[in-house]
C-alpha cells in the first residue's frame, strides 16, 4: 500500500519530472495488476485511488471504517477498500507521519469567579 500511496503522490503532481518518470514506472511494476487496474479506474474519474485512514475515518469520504478493517490493516494481513468510496485504505506505520500537530500555546490562568447570590442580583 505504501508503494501505491507513493505512486499517487507522484501522479497527482502538476508535472512529472524526467527522473520521476522512471520511479513511477518502477512503482507500477511492483504493484499487483488487479490493484493497479482499480487504482487506474479511479484516476480516470479524476479521483484519488488511495485514502489515508486517520482515527478510524477514511480521508476520502470522511466515513467511519469498521474496527475489523482497521485491525486487519494494522496487522498487514490484507489490502482493503473503503466500503463507501471504494478507495484503497492506507494506514501509515507512524500515525504522526501525515498529521503534524499544530503548536499549542499554553493557556492563561483562569480567575475564579464568585457566584452571586440572589440578594446581590436583586440590588442591581
C-alpha positions in Angstrom: 0.0 0.0 0.0 2.9 2.3 0.7 4.0 1.9 -2.9 0.6 2.7 -4.2 0.3 5.8 -1.9 3.7 7.0 -3.2 2.6 6.4 -6.8 -0.5 8.5 -6.1 1.6 11.3 -4.6 3.8 11.4 -7.7 1.0 11.2 -10.3 -1.2 13.9 -8.7 1.6 16.5 -9.0 1.2 19.1 -11.8 4.2 17.8 -13.8 6.3 14.7 -13.5 10.0 15.3 -13.8 12.0 13.0 -16.1 13.8 11.4 -13.2 10.5 10.7 -11.5 9.1 9.0 -14.6 11.5 6.1 -14.1 10.5 5.9 -10.5 6.8 5.9 -11.4 7.4 3.0 -13.9 9.2 1.1 -11.2 6.4 1.6 -8.7 3.8 0.5 -11.3 5.8 -2.7 -12.0 5.9 -3.6 -8.2 2.1 -3.2 -7.7 -0.1 -6.3 -8.5 -2.1 -5.8 -11.7 -5.7 -6.1 -10.2 -4.9 -3.4 -7.6 -3.3 -1.2 -10.2 -6.3 -1.6 -12.6 -8.7 -0.5 -9.9 -6.4 2.4 -9.0 -6.3 3.5 -12.7 -10.1 3.4 -13.0 -10.3 5.8 -10.0 -7.6 8.1 -11.6 -9.5 8.2 -14.9 -12.5 9.5 -13.0 -10.3 12.2 -11.5 -10.4 10.7 -8.0 -7.5 9.6 -5.8 -7.3 5.8 -5.6 -5.8 5.7 -2.1 -7.2 7.3 1.1 -5.4 7.6 4.4 -7.1 6.1 7.4 -7.0 8.5 10.3 -8.8 7.9 13.7 -10.8 5.1 12.1 -12.1 7.5 9.4 -11.5 7.3 5.6 -9.9 10.6 4.5 -11.5 10.2 1.1 -15.2 10.2 2.1 -14.9 11.0 5.8 -16.9 8.0 6.8 -16.1 5.8 9.8 -14.5 2.5 8.9 -15.4 -0.7 10.8 -12.9 -1.6 13.5 -12.3 -5.1 12.0 -11.0 -3.4 8.8 -8.7 -1.2 10.9 -7.3 -4.2 12.8 -6.7 -6.1 9.5 -4.7 -3.1 8.2 -2.7 -2.8 11.4 -1.7 -6.4 11.1 -0.9 -6.0 7.5 -2.9 -9.1 6.6 -4.9 -7.7 3.7 -5.5 -4.8 1.3 -8.8 -3.2 2.0 -11.2 -0.9 0.2 -13.4 1.7 1.8 -17.0 0.4 1.6 -18.3 3.8 0.8 -15.9 5.5 -1.7 -14.1 2.3 -3.0 -10.7 3.8 -2.4 -7.8 1.7 -1.1 -7.3 2.4 2.6 -3.7 3.2 3.7 -2.8 3.1 7.4 0.6 4.7 7.8 3.0 2.9 10.1 3.6 6.1 12.0 0.3 7.9 12.7 2.1 11.2 13.1 3.7 10.8 9.7 0.9 12.7 7.8 -0.7 14.8 10.6 1.7 17.1 12.3 0.0 18.7 15.3 -0.1 22.5 15.4 1.8 24.2 18.2 -0.5 24.9 21.1 0.2 28.0 23.2 -0.1 27.5 27.0 -3.5 28.6 28.3 -3.6 31.7 30.5 -4.7 31.0 34.1 -8.4 31.5 34.7 -9.5 33.6 37.6 -12.1 32.1 39.9 -15.4 33.8 39.6 -17.5 34.2 42.8 -21.1 33.1 42.4 -23.5 35.9 43.0 -26.3 35.3 45.4 -29.9 36.3 44.8 -29.7 39.2 47.2 -26.8 40.7 45.3 -28.6 40.3 42.0 -31.7 41.9 43.4 -29.7 45.0 44.3 -28.7 45.5 40.7 
